[in-house]
Amino acid sequence: MSRQEVSASIRYGVLSIAALWLLAFSASPSAAPALEDVAAGVKVDTTQISVSGISSGGFMAHQFHVAHSQHIMGAGIVAGGPYYCARGSILDALTRCSRFAMLECLAFKLDPKLCGKTDLAPKGRRAIEAAARASFDEARKQEAAGKIDRLANLRDDSVYLFSGSYDDIVPHGVMAIVFRFYADPDKGAVRQGNIDFNGTFPARHTMVRDGFGKPGGKVVGDCAVPPAPPPAVATNAYIDDCEAVARQQAKKNLCICPAASAADGEVAVACPPPDKLAVCKDLKDVDLAGAILERIYGAQALDKGRLQVQENELQAFDQRQVFGKFSDLPYSALQNASMAREGYIFIPEPCRDGRQCKLHIAFHGCKQGGNTDYRPGHAGNLFAKFAGYNEWAKANGVIVLYPQIQARSLGPVNPRGCWDWWGQNYTHAGYHTRDGKQIKAVAQMINLVAGGQALMEVAPE
């Protein structure tokens, strides 16, 4: 046998083994059941479906809301960014839509002035308005092409936006573009009373929560705002208990009125001071999950408060089988979308007993997806367990769906495990439309939880 024949034989053997391994792996049963089995018997109020997310999940929540506005009635966006912000470019994603490039540059101890030149996020009213106009123009283009639902659907929706005042990853100006996208009369035109923008809360790039149901140990951070140093990247779950910090700031800003009344003859100081009313209002949002759900569904829908939740009440499901509903190669499709084998869902018991329940989809951020609970004796996803949604959901009849992304270094390139909000070298040029691989997968999940209805359009691959 010639050298060429030997080489060809080896290549054929390697490819055959790889193909057999892939076939066996894709055909092997998952440890998690199918989503339709987990959600069997559940009844969803299809007029009460909403989304929220943090960081890349905030970008995805906004994209999903715009793409499927016919069926999504509200959105919460925490430290995310505007529709088509990156314009299909990784470079723009790292410089115009976030400060990732600058932070990486500084981490290598390069010249701060040089690093600062990579911070191209919009600053100032004109730049923000121009970026919002470009974002909405892209949405109009996709609407005209039939790739997203009608933008007029956004007008009656409820929207909650959050940008921590110490967020050094997604600057305030980027979130301000999202506000303009929704609020401007010539754009989303969301009704004035239906949108909240909390842009002054003292927090870094994190999912803010309080101490209710907080796990022991160091799973949840302590809201280390300046002058305290930021949390170590390797151990940061991007979920912080900021209740103590908010209380301290509330006292500082006279949001908490002194118990003693003014002495006779003295003029009482307004409490809170008129110029601090907005700040004091923002400081009340120490539980973002609750603030988001209240903005979307109304305070009356959450009037039963919160209930303690056990970790085992969260259920895993096989995301690969979701892809099998619209793809002939579900495992390859799952990988190409950079999605994890398992997603998670929280279903309150009353929702299994015939009660019609609301459905909320919560998108995690970068580095928050997949099996992130490394505590001895534990497994699963920290965001799905401890972001704060489940406690409200259990008491008030809200199903919470947690789709999951996993990090990938090759095909597609997604080393931080982010949702796709840039497209280039990732999932699909139409990542921000109904054709986006991740958007299709989540839409299919919603259809399955809603009893197998073809509620949202999911084109076959």
C-alpha positions in Angstrom: 0.0 0.0 0.0 1.4 3.4 -1.0 2.0 6.2 1.5 -0.9 8.1 -0.1 -3.2 5.1 0.4 -2.2 4.7 4.0 -2.7 8.4 4.7 -6.2 8.3 3.0 -7.0 5.1 5.0 -6.1 6.8 8.3 -8.1 9.9 7.4 -11.1 7.7 6.5 -10.8 5.8 9.8 -10.6 9.0 11.9 -13.6 10.5 10.2 -15.5 7.2 10.5 -14.8 7.0 14.2 -15.8 10.7 14.7 -19.0 10.2 12.8 -19.9 7.1 14.8 -19.1 8.9 18.0 -21.2 11.8 17.0 -24.1 9.5 16.0 -23.9 7.6 19.2 -23.7 10.7 21.3 -26.6 12.4 19.5 -28.7 9.3 19.8 -28.0 8.7 23.4 -30.7 9.4 25.9 -30.4 12.7 27.8 -30.4 12.7 31.5 -33.2 15.3 31.3 -36.7 14.7 29.9 -38.3 16.4 27.0 -39.7 19.9 27.7 -43.2 18.8 26.6 -43.1 16.0 29.2 -41.9 18.3 32.0 -44.7 20.8 31.1 -47.4 18.2 30.5 -50.8 19.4 31.6 -49.6 23.0 32.1 -52.0 25.7 30.8 -50.4 29.0 29.7 -52.3 32.3 29.4 -50.9 33.1 25.9 -51.7 36.8 26.4 -49.3 36.9 29.4 -46.0 35.9 28.0 -43.0 38.1 28.7 -39.2 38.1 28.6 -36.3 39.5 30.6 -32.5 39.1 30.7 -29.2 40.5 31.9 -26.1 41.4 29.9 -26.1 39.3 26.7 -29.4 38.0 28.0 -30.6 41.6 28.1 -29.7 42.0 24.4 -31.5 38.7 23.6 -34.6 39.7 25.6 -34.8 42.9 23.6 -34.2 41.1 20.3 -36.8 38.4 21.2 -39.4 41.1 22.2 -38.9 42.9 18.9 -38.9 39.7 16.8 -42.0 38.2 18.4 -43.9 41.3 19.6 -47.2 39.8 18.6 -47.0 37.4 21.5 -44.6 39.1 24.0 -46.4 41.6 26.1 -43.6 42.9 28.2 -39.8 42.9 28.6 -37.2 43.6 31.3 -33.7 44.5 30.2 -30.8 44.6 32.7 -27.5 45.9 31.5 -28.3 44.9 27.9 -28.4 46.9 24.7 -30.3 48.0 21.6 -31.6 46.0 18.7 -28.8 45.3 16.1 -26.3 47.3 18.2 -23.3 45.4 16.9 -24.5 45.6 13.3 -23.3 42.0 12.7 -19.7 42.8 13.8 -17.7 41.4 16.7 -15.6 44.5 16.8 -18.7 46.8 17.2 -20.0 44.4 19.9 -16.8 44.9 21.9 -16.4 48.6 21.4 -19.7 50.3 20.5 -22.0 48.2 22.6 -19.9 47.4 25.6 -16.5 48.1 27.1 -15.2 44.5 26.7 -12.3 45.6 24.5 -11.2 48.4 26.8 -11.4 46.2 29.9 -9.4 43.4 28.2 -6.8 46.1 27.1 -6.5 47.3 30.7 -6.2 43.8 32.0 -3.1 43.4 30.0 -1.8 46.6 31.6 -1.5 48.5 28.4 -1.5 52.3 28.1 -4.8 53.5 29.6 -5.0 56.2 26.9 -4.7 53.6 24.2 -7.3 51.4 25.9 -9.7 54.3 26.3 -9.7 54.7 22.5 -11.6 51.4 22.2 -14.5 52.8 24.2 -16.8 53.8 21.3 -20.1 53.6 23.2 -22.3 56.6 22.5 -21.9 59.5 24.9 -24.2 62.5 24.9 -27.8 63.1 23.7 -27.0 63.4 20.0 -25.0 60.3 19.8 -27.6 58.3 21.7 -30.4 59.6 19.5 -28.5 58.8 16.3 -27.8 55.3 17.6 -31.5 54.8 18.5 -32.6 56.0 15.1 -30.2 53.5 13.4 -31.4 50.7 15.7 -35.1 51.3 14.9 -34.3 51.8 11.2 -32.9 48.2 11.2 -36.1 47.0 12.9 -38.2 48.7 10.3 -36.1 47.1 7.6 -36.7 43.6 9.1 -40.4 44.4 9.6 -40.7 45.3 5.9 -39.0 42.0 5.0 -41.4 40.0 7.1 -38.6 38.8 9.4 -40.0 40.3 12.7 -43.5 41.0 13.9 -45.2 44.4 13.5 -43.4 47.1 15.5 -46.8 48.7 16.3 -47.3 45.8 18.7 -44.8 47.3 21.1 -46.9 50.3 22.0 -49.1 48.7 24.6 -46.4 46.6 26.1 -44.7 47.2 29.5 -40.9 47.6 29.7 -38.5 47.8 32.6 -34.9 48.9 32.0 -32.0 48.8 34.4 -28.5 50.3 34.2 -26.3 50.2 37.4 -24.5 53.4 38.1 -21.2 51.5 38.5 -21.6 49.2 35.5 -18.2 49.3 33.7 -19.1 46.6 31.1 -22.3 48.0 29.4 -22.3 51.8 29.9 -25.3 53.8 30.7 -25.4 55.3 27.2 -26.0 51.9 25.6 -29.0 51.3 27.8 -30.2 54.9 27.0 -30.5 53.8 23.4 -32.8 51.0 24.4 -35.0 53.5 26.2 -35.1 55.8 23.2 -36.0 52.8 21.0 -39.0 52.0 23.1 -40.1 55.5 24.3 -39.6 57.9 21.3 -42.9 58.7 19.5 -41.4 58.0 16.1 -40.0 54.6 17.2 -41.5 52.1 19.6 -43.9 54.7 21.1 -44.5 52.7 24.3 -47.0 54.5 26.4 -45.3 56.8 29.0 -46.8 55.0 32.0 -45.7 51.6 30.7 -41.9 52.1 30.8 -39.5 52.4 33.8 -35.8 53.2 33.4 -33.7 52.7 36.5 -30.4 54.3 35.8 -29.1 55.4 39.2 -29.1 52.3 41.3 -25.6 51.8 42.9 -24.6 48.5 41.3 -22.0 47.0 39.0 -22.8 44.7 36.1 -25.0 42.3 38.0 -28.5 40.9 38.7 -29.5 42.8 41.8 -31.5 40.9 44.4 -32.1 41.1 48.2 -31.7 38.7 51.0 -35.0 36.8 50.6 -34.3 33.2 49.9 -30.6 33.9 49.6 -28.4 30.8 49.7 -25.7 30.3 52.2 -22.0 30.7 51.3 -20.7 33.0 48.7 -22.9 32.1 45.8 -24.5 35.5 45.8 -22.2 38.5 45.9 -22.3 41.5 48.3 -22.7 44.3 45.8 -19.1 45.5 46.1 -19.5 49.1 44.7 -16.6 51.6 44.8 -14.5 52.2 46.7 -14.6 48.4 47.2 -12.8 46.5 44.5 -14.8 44.6 41.9 -15.4 40.9 42.5 -12.9 38.4 41.0 -13.9 37.5 37.5 -13.3 33.8 38.1 -15.8 33.5 41.0 -18.3 36.2 40.0 -21.8 34.8 39.5 -23.1 38.3 38.5 -25.8 38.0 41.1 -25.5 40.4 44.1 -27.4 41.2 47.3 -27.5 45.0 47.2 -30.0 45.5 50.0 -27.5 46.9 52.5 -25.9 49.2 49.9 -29.3 50.6 48.8 -30.3 51.2 52.5 -27.1 53.1 53.0 -27.7 55.3 50.0 -31.3 55.8 50.9 -30.2 57.3 54.3 -27.6 59.4 52.6 -30.1 60.9 50.2 -32.8 61.4 52.9 -35.1 58.8 51.3 -35.6 57.4 54.8 -37.2 60.2 56.8 -35.8 60.8 60.4 -38.1 59.5 63.1 -38.0 62.7 65.1 -40.1 65.7 63.9 -38.6 69.1 63.4 -38.3 71.2 66.6 -40.8 74.0 67.2 -40.0 77.0 65.1 -37.8 75.1 62.7 -38.8 74.6 59.1 -39.1 70.8 58.3 -36.9 69.6 55.6 -38.7 67.9 52.7 -38.2 64.1 52.9 -37.3 62.9 50.4 -35.9 66.2 48.9 -37.6 67.1 45.6 -34.4 66.7 43.7 -33.9 63.2 45.1 -37.3 61.7 44.3 -36.1 59.8 41.2 -33.1 58.5 43.0 -35.1 57.4 46.0 -37.6 55.6 43.7 -34.7 53.7 42.0 -33.2 52.7 45.3 -36.4 50.7 46.1 -35.5 48.2 43.3 -33.4 46.0 45.5 -35.0 42.9 43.9 -34.8 43.3 40.1 -36.8 40.1 39.4 -39.7 41.5 41.4 -39.4 44.9 39.9 -39.4 43.5 36.4 -42.4 41.2 37.0 -44.3 44.0 38.7 -43.7 46.4 35.8 -44.8 43.8 33.3 -47.8 42.2 35.1 -48.7 44.9 37.6 -48.6 45.0 41.4 -51.9 43.3 41.7 -50.6 40.2 39.9 -47.9 39.8 42.5 -50.1 40.6 45.5 -49.3 37.2 47.2 -45.7 38.3 47.7 -43.0 35.7 47.7 -42.5 32.1 48.9 -39.3 30.2 49.7 -38.2 27.8 47.0 -36.2 24.6 47.2 -33.5 24.1 44.7 -35.1 20.8 43.5 -38.3 22.6 42.5 -36.4 23.8 39.4 -36.5 21.1 36.7 -34.1 20.4 33.8 -35.2 19.6 30.3 -33.4 18.4 27.2 -32.8 21.4 24.8 -31.6 19.1 22.1 -35.0 17.6 21.7 -36.4 21.2 21.2 -34.2 21.5 18.1 -35.5 18.1 17.0 -38.9 19.8 16.4 -37.6 21.9 13.6 -34.3 20.4 12.5 -33.3 17.0 11.0 -29.9 17.3 12.8 -30.9 18.4 16.3 -27.5 17.8 18.0 -25.7 19.7 15.2 -28.3 22.5 15.4 -27.9 22.7 19.2 -24.1 23.0 18.8 -24.3 25.5 16.0 -26.6 27.7 18.2 -24.1 27.3 21.1 -26.9 26.1 23.4 -26.4 23.7 26.3 -27.8 20.2 26.4 -30.1 21.2 29.3 -32.4 24.1 30.0 -34.4 24.7 33.1 -38.0 25.5 34.0 -39.8 26.5 37.2 -43.5 25.4 37.3 -45.5 26.3 40.4 -47.8 23.5 41.6 -51.0 25.3 41.0 -50.0 25.6 37.3 -50.0 21.8 37.1 -53.5 21.6 38.6 -55.5 23.2 35.8 -54.8 26.9 36.6 -54.0 29.1 33.7 -50.6 30.7 34.4 -48.4 33.4 33.1 -45.1 32.5 31.3 -41.9 34.5 31.7 -38.6 33.7 29.9 -35.5 34.7 31.7 -32.2 34.9 29.7 -29.0 34.6 31.7 -25.9 36.7 30.9 -22.4 35.8 29.7 -20.6 33.2 31.9 -24.0 32.4 33.6 -25.2 29.6 31.4 -25.1 25.8 31.8 -24.0 24.0 34.9 -22.5 26.8 37.0 -23.3 25.4 40.5 -20.0 23.9 41.6 -20.8 23.6 45.3 -20.2 20.1 46.7 -23.4 18.1 46.4 -25.1 20.6 44.1 -25.6 20.9 40.3 -27.5 23.1 37.9 -27.6 26.7 37.0 -27.0 29.5 39.6 -29.0 32.1 37.6 -32.0 29.9 37.3 -31.9 29.1 41.0 -31.0 32.4 42.6 -31.8 35.4 40.3 -34.9 35.9 42.3 -37.7 35.0 39.9 -38.8 31.7 41.3 -39.9 33.1 44.7 -42.4 35.5 43.1 -43.4 32.8 40.5 -44.2 30.2 43.2 -46.5 32.6 45.1 -48.3 34.2 42.1 -48.6 31.5 39.5 -45.9 32.4 37.0 -44.0 29.7 35.0 -40.4 30.8 34.4 -38.4 29.3 31.5 -34.6 29.5 31.6 -33.0 28.6 28.2 -29.3 28.0 28.4 -26.2 28.8 26.4 -22.8 27.2 26.8 -19.4 28.5 26.0 -17.7 27.3 22.8 -14.3 28.0 21.3 -14.9 26.6 17.9 -17.9 26.6 15.5 -19.4 28.9 16.7 -16.9 31.2 18.5 -18.6 31.9 21.9 -15.9 31.6 24.6 -17.9 33.5 27.3 -21.2 31.6 26.8 -23.1 34.7 25.6 -26.4 34.9 23.8 -25.9 36.0 20.2 -26.2 39.8 19.7 -23.5 40.3 17.1 -23.8 37.4 14.5 -20.3 37.4 13.0 -18.6 34.0 13.4 -21.5 33.0 15.7 -24.9 31.7 14.8 -26.5 33.4 11.8 -26.6 36.7 10.0 -30.3 37.0 10.9 -29.6 36.4 14.6 -31.9 39.3 15.5 -34.9 38.1 13.6 -37.3 35.2 13.8 -34.8 33.2 11.7 -32.1 33.5 14.3 -31.2 30.0 15.6 -31.5 30.9 19.3 -34.6 32.9 18.8 -36.2 29.9 16.9 -35.2 27.6 19.7 -36.7 29.7 22.4 -39.9 30.3 20.4 -40.2 26.5 20.0 -39.8 26.1 23.8 -42.6 28.6 24.3 -44.8 26.6 21.9 -44.1 23.4 23.8 -44.8 24.9 27.2 -48.0 26.3 25.8 -49.3 22.8 25.1 -47.7 22.3 21.7 -49.5 25.2 20.1 -48.0 26.7 16.9 -48.1 30.0 18.8 -44.9 31.5 17.4 -43.5 31.0 13.9 -40.6 28.5 13.8 -39.4 27.8 10.3 -37.9 24.3 9.7 -34.2 23.9 8.9 
